[in-house]
Amino acid sequence: MTDIITFSPVLAVDANGLPVAAATAEFFESGTTTPITVYADAGESSAHPSPLVADGNGFFPAVFKSGSAVKVVVKTPLGATLYTFDPAVKVAASGSAASAVSFDPTAGVPQDNVQDAIEQIETSIAAKANTASPTLAGTPTAPTAALGTNTTQLATTAFVNAQVIDEDSFTTDSAMRPPSQQSTKAYVDAQVAAVVEWTEVAPVATTSGTAFDVISIPAGVTDIEVYLSKVSLSGSDYYLVQLGDSGGFVTTGYVSRSNVGDVAGLSSVTTGHAIYAANAATLTTVKMRLHHFGGNFWLSEHQGVASTIANSFIAGAGYGTLSGELTQLRLTRSGSNIFDAGSFKVRYR
């Protein structure tokens, strides 16, 4: 870069603009009375005397000083102040090279000239990650998004921890928070635990007798299943399933019917939930389902087969109301016949 050559000397003048022979110049830190040393060369190897004295024509020699701002006080030989420059104008001693242009350093750029500052900034920029496909190192951090955020914003580990590990419990059906393995397991475990298993009463042989009772059915039962396996009677009576509460078995007030195909059937039976039996030679195999329908009201449905009838499919339904909560159940018959074959079983939940 081309330098400007200047050869105008520094001249001390009085109020009338006339040169002041043997004038003096004193140099201080800007804004203070703290003296500083100035130099006769750009390398600052040869210090000027203090004060610096002008020649007989009032001219001062060249003065060099790097670094911070400088205050200059020019006086007469007798010590009267002619003028003060604070701060005095400073220009580069070797043209306009960036390394010769000085300024006050900062925390981020501690250098005090343009060239070194540029190099420091380039080094700092090179250490930064690119905005496109950056490669990060160490432990990079980012702002944590609000819970439920669903954008292209980065997800921090804190966001993931709050979003997934502290997830909802399935029952809220949140569209924003996926369940974790722990909550999935907790939900499934709860659903499995809520399923009421069947309690089975041991099968009873129906090879003799007139009635078979299942007592002490626990409170809260809502479903009962009664199974007849190849059961028969000594005559043509039909089977009755009667329900009971703490007051005993209820033997009236039912509405029930049962049919065997389109051959024969029972209708409007009021003494229990009826199952058609045909005759003494018939072996009846039936499943009856009893369901609690609220209050003390119970519905029944059944289906099965009769061994001696061509259209042997047995089906029927009924209902009845107890005075209190169901506690017992009885299998009996409509008349005076005796059970002489098979077995029956009950289960409930």
N, C-alpha and C positions, 0 to 999 in steps of 0.2 A: 504494500500500500504506500502511495506517495506521501512523504512528509512535507509540511509547510515550513519553509525556512524563515525564521524571524530574527531580526537583528536590532530591534528597538530596545535600548537599555532601560532599566528601571531607574527613574529620575525622581529625586526628592525635590519638591517645589513648595514655596510658601503660599500665603493666601493670595498673592498677586500673580501666582504662576511662575515666579522666578526660581531658578535653581538654588538649592541650599547646599553650599559646600560643607563637607564633613558632617552631613546629617547622619543620625543613627537610626537603626531599625532593631526592635526587640521582638522576639517571637514567643508566643504562649499557646497553650492548648486552648482551643476555641471556647469562649464563654468563661474563661478562668484567668487567673494571674499566675498560673503555673508555667514557668519557663520551659522551653523545649530546645533541643539542639537541631540546628539546620546545617546543611552540607554544601560544599562547593562543587560536588560532582554527583552525577546521576547514580553512581554506585554507593553513595553515602559512606565513602571511606575517609573523606577529608572534611572535618568539621569547621564551620565558620566560627570566628570569635563572637562573643556576645558582650556588648551589642555589636551589630555589624555596622561599620562606618563607611559612608559614601566617599567618593574621591573629591577632588577640588572642584569638580563641575557638578557635583550632586548626584552622580551616578552610582548605583549599587551593582555589585557583581551578581551573577546568576545564583539563585538559591534553590536548593533541592530538598524535598522532604516528602516521604511517602506516608501512607496511613491516614489517620483521622484529620479532621479540619484544623486549621491553624488561624490564630489571631496575630496580626502584625500591627505594632505601634511605631510610627515614624516621628522622631523628635529632632529639634534643632541641636546644634553642638552644646548649647547651654541647658538642654533638658526640657525645653518647652515642647509640648505635643503639637505636632503639625496635623496629623490625622491618624485614624485607626481603621483597619480593615478586619472585620470579624463576621464571618470567616473570610479569609483572603482567597482569591481565585487561584485554583490549582489546575494546571493542564499537564498532559502527558509529556514527559521529558524526551521521549523518543518517538515522536509522531503519534499516530492513533492506533497502535497495536493493542489488541484486546487485553494482553497481559499487563499493559501499562495503565489501563483505565481502572481506577480503584473506586471502591464504594464500601459502605459499612456492611460487615458480614451479618448473617442471620443464623438461627439455630439449625435450619435445614441446609443452608449453604454457608458454611463457615469461612469460605475463601473471601479475600478482599479485593480481587480483581476479576474482570470480566472473563478472561480466558480460563482461569482456574474454576470459576463458577460454572461456566458452560460445561467443562469436563465433568464437574461434580454432578450436574443435573443429568448429563447423558448416562453416567454410571448409575444414578438413582433410577432413571427410567428403565434401563436395561434389567434392573433387578425386579421390576414389577411384572405381574402376569398380564398376558394379552387379554383384551376384552373378547376376542373370538377364540374359542376352544382353549382356554387357559390351562396351564399345567401348574398346579398348586403343590406346595410342600409344607412340611411342618404340621401345624394344627390350625388350619384356616377356620375362621368364624364367620357367621352371617346372622342377620336379624331373624328371630324366631317368629314364624307366621302364627296368626291367630288360629285357635282350634277350629277345625272344619274348613279351613282354606282349601279351595280346589282350583288353583291357577298354576301358571308356570313358575311361580316363586319357588326358590330353593327351600327344601325341607331340612331343617337342622335335626340333630339327634334329640334335642329337647322337644321339638314338634312331634317327631315320631313316637317318642316315649309317651307324650300326653295323648296322642291320637290313637295309638294301638294298645300299649301296655295298660293304660288306664281307660280301657274301652267301655262301651256300654254293655249291657247284660243280655242282649238279644231281645229282651221283652219290649224295649223301647223302639225297636225296629228303626234305628237311626240310619239315614241315608248317607251320613257324613263320616261315621266312625266305624271302620271294619272291626269285627270281633277278633280277639286273639285266640290262640289255642286254649288258654286258660278259661276264657269266658265260654268258649264253645263246649269244653268239657263240663263246666259247671252247669250250663244249660241242659246238656244231654243227660247228665247225672240227675238233675232235678226232674226232667221229664220221665226218666226211667223210674225214679223213686215214687212219682205220682201215679204210676200204673199199679192198680190194685190187683194183686195176684188172687187166683181162685183158691179157696180153701175146700178141700175135698173131705167128705165124710166116707168112711170105709163102707164098701158095698155090703148089703144085707141080703141073705138068702130069703126068698119068698116061697119056700117049699111047704110052709104050713102057717097057720095063723090067720087073723082077720084084719090086722092093722099094723102098720110100722111107723113109728114116730121118730122124727129128728127134732130134738129139743135143744135149748140153749143156743139158738142162733144169735150171734152178737148184734148189738145195736149198729145202725148205719148201713146194714146190708141193702143193696139196691137190685141185685140180680141173683136169681136162684135157678139152677138147672136140675131137673129130675130125670133120671134115666131108668127105664124099664128094659130089662134084657130077658127075652123069651119067658115072660111072666104069663101064668095062666091061673084060672079059677076053676073050682069044682062045678060051676054051672055057667049060666048066661048073664050073670051080673056084669056091670061095667065098672071101670076103675074110677076112683075119686081122689083128687089131691086137694086136701083141705089145709087152710092156713090158720095159724093161731097167734094170739097175743097173750099178755099177762092174765087175761080173763079166761083163757082156755081156747079150744078149737072152735072156729066159726063153722057152723053146719048149715046155715041158711043165708039167703041174700045174694047168691052168686047168679051170674048169667053166663051159661056155658053151653057149647055144643061140640060134637065130635062125629066125624063121618068116616066110613071105609069106602073109598072110591064113590061110585054112584049106586052101590048096592044097598046100604043101610046106614042109619045114623041116629044120633041123639040130638035133640034140640031143647032149648029152654031148661036145662038142668040147673037147679037152684041150690043143690046141696054140696057143691064143690066144683072144681075144675075137672070136667068129665073126659075120660078116654074110652072110646068104644072097644069092646072085647069080643063080640060075636058069640062065642059058645065055649063050652068046656074044653074042646079040643084045640082051640086057638092059642098059639103062642104069640104074645104081643111084645114087640120091641119098639119103644117110643122114646123120643127126647122131648121134654116139655121145658119151655123157658118162661120164667116168671119175672116180671119187671116192675119195680116200684115206680109209680107214675106221679108221686107227690102226695103229701098228706099220708093217709093209710090206704090209698087206692092201689090195687095191683092188677096188672094185665097178664094174661097167659096166652101162649101159642104152643102147639105141639104138632109133631109129624112122626110117622113111623110106618111099620108094616104089620099086617096080620097074616099068620102063616097059612090059614085054611081057606082064605077067600081069594077068588080069582083076581078081582080088582082090589088088591090088598093094601093100597096106600091109605094110611090113616092120617087125618089132619083135623085140626080144630083150634078153637080159641075161646077165651072167656075173660071175665073180670069180676072183681069183688072188693068190698071195702071192709077193713077191720075196725075195731073200736080203738085200738092203740097200735103201738109199733110192733111189727112182726117179730116173734121170738121163737116160733116152732112151726113144724110142717108134718103132715100125716098122709101116708098112702093107705087107702082103704078101698072098700067096694060098696056098690049101691044097695046090696041086699044082704043075704045070710050066707053066701058062698064062702068057701075056704080057699086060700092061696095054696097051690100045690106044685108050682114049678117056677124056676127062674130066680132073678135077683134084682134089687134096685139100689141105686146110688144117688146121692145128692151132693152138689157142690154150690158154693155161694161166694159172693164178693161184695 
